[in-house]
Amino acid sequence: MRPVLEIGGTHVTAAMADPGGAGVTARASRRLDAQGSAEKILGSVISCAAGLPAPPGDVWGVAVPGPFDYVRGIGLFEGVGKFESLRGVDVGAALRGGLPRRPSGMVFLNDAHAFLLGEWHAGAARSHARCAGITLGTGVGSAFLADGSPQTDGRGVPPQGRVDLLQLDGRPLEESVSRRAIRERYGDARLDVDGIASRARSGEGRARGVLDEAFTALGGVLAPYLASFGASVLVVGGSMTGSWDLIGPALRAGLGDTPVTVRTSRLTGDAALVGAAVAAAAK
């Protein structure tokens, strides 16, 4: 078992994860204030992680969103609405120095890469040589793997491997496909995406139209990249997959005749934890 952390915009999860399978134990979660000071954010992460039964000298796997210097363990957050206080902060050094049983090292990786690596190792992308993954939550995260190795450039890979950097009708993709965009398009601030989906299921045409438009468009943007990359499977995760009965058909319609199997996450909330363990074990 490997000690791992998944740091998100609203919470941090610490666990022991099996890099040889998909087992996750000793899980603990703590809320994070992504607008807080560096000391407060790192204090919450260390407090959450301190209770893990990890022996001193272990290598930890840490899944964290970008922008981040994953090699040096330094935050590069700027203009993304979260973790701004960690810009320029050596997160790796802070964690190594703050944990009661000092690790020998920290392996940082992008949270979307960790998600897909977990699914490739023991989930919905297992046995697929070339695969892609997207996470649908506040925004759109993405990852492309070739034989288990994250790809950030090359044939069929968006810039930096990030779908969120693509454009739709001359605008950033997330202005059309994101939690914020869907809520704004629907026009009722009281409802989140799951509430809009509930209205669509009850037969409301406007709600169904907003979801169909957003995810058909997403499929259309993804299609040429998936085809060029040669992905045989696209794994979809994130909170919005709770409305997969509506999102799935629209996404597939947008993909058209792209030769790719579309699956939802098999490991769900454990995927990034397992992926972080796999990355740590490889060091």
C-alpha positions as CSV (number, residue, x, y, z in Angstrom):
1,M,0.0,0.0,0.0
2,R,1.2,3.5,-0.8
3,P,0.3,6.8,1.0
4,V,-1.5,9.1,-1.4
5,L,-3.2,12.5,-1.4
6,E,-5.8,13.9,-3.8
7,I,-6.0,17.7,-3.5
8,G,-9.1,19.3,-5.0
9,G,-10.6,22.7,-5.0
10,T,-12.9,22.1,-2.1
11,H,-11.4,19.1,-0.2
12,V,-8.3,17.0,0.3
13,T,-8.4,13.2,0.6
14,A,-5.6,11.1,2.1
15,A,-5.6,7.3,1.9
16,M,-3.5,4.2,1.6
17,A,-3.9,2.8,-2.0
18,D,-2.8,-0.4,-3.5
19,P,-0.6,0.1,-6.6
20,G,-1.0,-3.6,-7.5
21,G,-4.8,-3.5,-7.5
22,A,-7.6,-1.1,-6.7
23,G,-7.8,-1.3,-2.9
24,V,-8.1,1.9,-0.9
25,T,-8.0,1.9,2.9
26,A,-7.6,4.4,5.8
27,R,-9.4,7.1,3.8
28,A,-9.7,10.5,5.4
29,S,-11.1,13.7,3.9
30,R,-11.0,17.3,5.0
31,R,-12.5,20.5,3.5
32,L,-10.1,23.0,2.0
33,D,-10.5,26.7,1.6
34,A,-8.9,27.3,-1.8
35,Q,-9.0,31.0,-1.2
36,G,-7.1,30.7,2.1
37,S,-3.5,31.5,2.9
38,A,-0.8,29.1,2.0
39,E,-0.3,28.2,5.7
40,K,-4.0,27.4,6.1
41,I,-4.2,25.3,2.9
42,L,-1.1,23.3,3.7
43,G,-2.0,23.0,7.3
44,S,-5.3,21.3,6.3
45,V,-3.5,19.0,3.9
46,I,-0.9,18.0,6.5
47,S,-3.6,17.5,9.2
48,C,-5.6,15.2,6.9
49,A,-2.5,13.2,5.9
50,A,-0.9,13.0,9.3
51,G,-3.2,10.1,10.4
52,L,-2.2,7.7,7.7
53,P,-0.4,4.6,8.8
54,A,2.5,5.4,6.4
55,P,6.0,4.4,7.7
56,P,8.8,7.0,7.5
57,G,10.7,6.9,4.3
58,D,7.8,6.1,2.1
59,V,7.3,7.8,-1.3
60,W,3.9,9.5,-1.4
61,G,1.8,10.0,-4.5
62,V,0.0,13.4,-4.7
63,A,-2.7,14.2,-7.3
64,V,-3.2,18.0,-7.6
65,P,-4.8,20.3,-10.3
66,G,-2.7,22.6,-12.4
67,P,-1.1,24.8,-13.2
68,F,1.6,23.2,-11.1
69,D,5.3,22.3,-11.6
70,Y,4.9,18.5,-11.1
71,V,8.6,17.8,-11.3
72,R,9.7,20.3,-8.6
73,G,6.5,20.3,-6.6
74,I,5.9,24.0,-6.8
75,G,2.5,25.8,-7.3
76,L,2.0,27.9,-10.4
77,F,-1.6,28.9,-9.7
78,E,-2.5,32.2,-11.2
79,G,-5.8,33.5,-12.6
80,V,-7.6,30.2,-12.0
81,G,-9.7,31.2,-9.0
82,K,-8.1,28.8,-6.5
83,F,-4.9,28.2,-4.6
84,E,-3.5,31.6,-5.6
85,S,-1.6,31.7,-2.3
86,L,0.4,28.6,-3.3
87,R,1.9,30.3,-6.3
88,G,5.7,29.9,-6.0
89,V,5.3,27.8,-2.9
90,D,7.4,24.6,-2.6
91,V,4.5,22.3,-1.7
92,G,6.7,19.2,-1.7
93,A,9.1,20.7,0.9
94,A,6.2,21.8,3.0
95,L,4.6,18.3,3.0
96,R,7.9,16.5,3.6
97,G,8.7,18.8,6.5
98,G,5.3,18.9,8.1
99,L,4.3,15.2,8.1
100,P,5.1,13.5,11.4
101,R,6.7,10.4,9.7
102,R,8.9,12.1,7.1
103,P,8.6,10.8,3.6
104,S,11.6,10.1,1.4
105,G,9.9,11.8,-1.5
106,M,6.7,13.1,-3.1
107,V,5.6,12.2,-6.7
108,F,3.2,14.9,-7.9
109,L,0.9,14.4,-10.9
110,N,-2.0,16.1,-12.5
111,D,-5.4,15.1,-11.0
112,A,-6.9,14.2,-14.4
113,H,-3.8,12.2,-15.2
114,A,-4.1,10.4,-11.9
115,F,-7.8,9.7,-12.6
116,L,-7.1,8.1,-16.0
117,L,-4.0,6.2,-14.8
118,G,-6.1,4.6,-12.1
119,E,-8.7,3.6,-14.6
120,W,-6.0,2.3,-17.0
121,H,-4.4,0.3,-14.2
122,A,-7.5,-1.3,-12.7
123,G,-10.7,0.3,-14.1
124,A,-12.6,1.2,-17.3
125,A,-9.5,1.7,-19.5
126,R,-7.7,-1.5,-18.4
127,S,-5.9,-3.3,-21.3
128,H,-6.3,-0.3,-23.6
129,A,-3.0,0.8,-25.1
130,R,-4.2,4.3,-26.0
131,C,-7.0,5.9,-24.0
132,A,-8.4,9.3,-23.0
133,G,-10.2,10.5,-20.0
134,I,-12.3,13.6,-19.1
135,T,-13.6,14.7,-15.7
136,L,-16.7,16.8,-15.7
137,G,-17.1,18.9,-12.6
138,T,-16.5,22.6,-12.1
139,G,-14.7,22.5,-15.4
140,V,-13.4,19.9,-17.9
141,G,-10.2,18.0,-16.9
142,S,-8.6,15.7,-19.4
143,A,-5.8,13.2,-19.9
144,F,-4.3,11.1,-22.7
145,L,-2.3,7.9,-22.0
146,A,-0.2,5.7,-24.3
147,D,0.7,2.5,-22.6
148,G,0.1,4.1,-19.2
149,S,2.3,7.1,-19.9
150,P,0.6,10.6,-19.9
151,Q,0.9,12.4,-23.2
152,T,1.0,16.2,-23.2
153,D,1.9,16.7,-26.9
154,G,2.1,14.8,-30.2
155,R,-0.5,13.6,-32.6
156,G,-4.0,14.0,-31.5
157,V,-3.1,15.6,-28.1
158,P,-4.5,19.0,-27.3
159,P,-2.0,21.7,-26.1
160,Q,-0.5,20.4,-22.8
161,G,-3.0,17.6,-23.0
162,R,-5.7,20.0,-21.8
163,V,-9.1,20.0,-23.5
164,D,-10.0,23.1,-21.5
165,L,-7.6,25.1,-23.6
166,L,-9.6,24.3,-26.8
167,Q,-12.1,26.6,-28.3
168,L,-15.7,26.3,-29.4
169,D,-17.1,28.8,-31.8
170,G,-14.1,31.1,-31.1
171,R,-14.5,31.0,-27.3
172,P,-12.8,29.0,-24.6
173,L,-14.5,25.6,-24.4
174,E,-15.5,26.0,-20.7
175,E,-17.6,29.0,-21.6
176,S,-20.0,26.4,-23.2
177,V,-19.2,23.2,-21.3
178,S,-18.7,23.7,-17.5
179,R,-20.9,23.8,-14.4
180,R,-20.9,27.7,-14.6
181,A,-21.7,27.7,-18.3
182,I,-24.6,25.2,-18.0
183,R,-26.1,27.1,-15.1
184,E,-25.8,30.4,-16.9
185,R,-27.3,29.0,-20.1
186,Y,-30.3,27.6,-18.2
187,G,-30.8,30.9,-16.4
188,D,-32.0,29.8,-12.9
189,A,-29.3,30.5,-10.2
190,R,-31.2,28.3,-7.8
191,L,-30.4,25.2,-9.7
192,D,-27.1,23.3,-10.1
193,V,-26.5,20.8,-13.0
194,D,-28.1,17.9,-11.1
195,G,-31.3,20.1,-10.6
196,I,-31.3,21.0,-14.3
197,A,-31.0,17.3,-15.1
198,S,-33.9,16.5,-12.8
199,R,-36.1,18.9,-14.7
200,A,-34.9,17.4,-18.0
201,R,-36.0,14.0,-16.8
202,S,-39.4,15.3,-15.9
203,G,-39.9,16.4,-19.5
204,E,-38.9,20.1,-19.4
205,G,-37.6,20.8,-22.9
206,R,-35.5,23.8,-22.0
207,A,-33.5,21.9,-19.5
208,R,-33.0,19.0,-21.9
209,G,-32.0,21.3,-24.6
210,V,-29.3,23.0,-22.5
211,L,-27.7,19.7,-21.6
212,D,-27.9,18.3,-25.1
213,E,-26.4,21.4,-26.6
214,A,-23.5,21.5,-24.1
215,F,-22.5,17.8,-24.3
216,T,-23.1,17.3,-28.0
217,A,-20.8,20.3,-28.5
218,L,-18.2,18.7,-26.2
219,G,-18.3,15.5,-28.2
220,G,-17.8,17.4,-31.4
221,V,-14.7,19.1,-30.0
222,L,-13.3,15.9,-28.7
223,A,-13.9,13.8,-31.8
224,P,-11.0,14.8,-34.1
225,Y,-8.5,14.5,-31.2
226,L,-9.7,11.1,-30.1
227,A,-9.6,9.9,-33.7
228,S,-6.1,11.3,-34.4
229,F,-4.7,10.0,-31.1
230,G,-6.2,6.6,-31.8
231,A,-7.9,6.3,-28.4
232,S,-9.9,3.0,-28.2
233,V,-11.7,4.1,-25.0
234,L,-12.8,7.4,-23.5
235,V,-13.4,7.3,-19.7
236,V,-15.7,9.9,-18.2
237,G,-15.6,10.8,-14.5
238,G,-16.5,13.6,-12.2
239,S,-19.6,14.8,-10.4
240,M,-21.7,15.4,-13.6
241,T,-21.7,11.7,-14.4
242,G,-24.5,11.4,-11.9
243,S,-26.6,12.6,-14.8
244,W,-25.1,10.2,-17.3
245,D,-28.5,9.1,-18.6
246,L,-28.7,12.5,-20.1
247,I,-25.1,13.5,-20.7
248,G,-24.0,10.1,-22.2
249,P,-26.4,10.1,-25.2
250,A,-25.6,13.8,-26.0
251,L,-21.8,13.2,-25.8
252,R,-22.0,10.1,-28.0
253,A,-24.1,12.1,-30.6
254,G,-21.4,14.7,-30.7
255,L,-18.7,12.1,-31.2
256,G,-20.5,10.8,-34.3
257,D,-18.8,7.9,-36.0
258,T,-15.5,8.3,-34.0
259,P,-14.3,4.7,-33.4
260,V,-14.0,5.0,-29.6
261,T,-15.8,3.2,-26.8
262,V,-17.3,5.6,-24.2
263,R,-17.4,4.4,-20.5
264,T,-18.0,6.0,-17.2
265,S,-15.4,5.6,-14.4
266,R,-15.3,2.1,-12.8
267,L,-13.3,3.2,-9.8
268,T,-15.3,6.5,-9.3
269,G,-13.9,8.4,-6.3
270,D,-10.9,6.0,-6.0
271,A,-9.5,6.4,-9.5
272,A,-7.1,9.3,-8.8
273,L,-6.0,7.7,-5.5
274,V,-5.1,4.5,-7.2
275,G,-3.4,6.4,-10.0
276,A,-1.3,8.4,-7.5
277,A,-0.2,5.1,-5.9
278,V,0.8,3.7,-9.3
279,A,2.8,6.8,-10.0
280,A,4.5,6.7,-6.6
281,A,5.3,3.0,-6.9
282,A,7.1,3.6,-10.3
283,K,9.7,5.9,-8.6
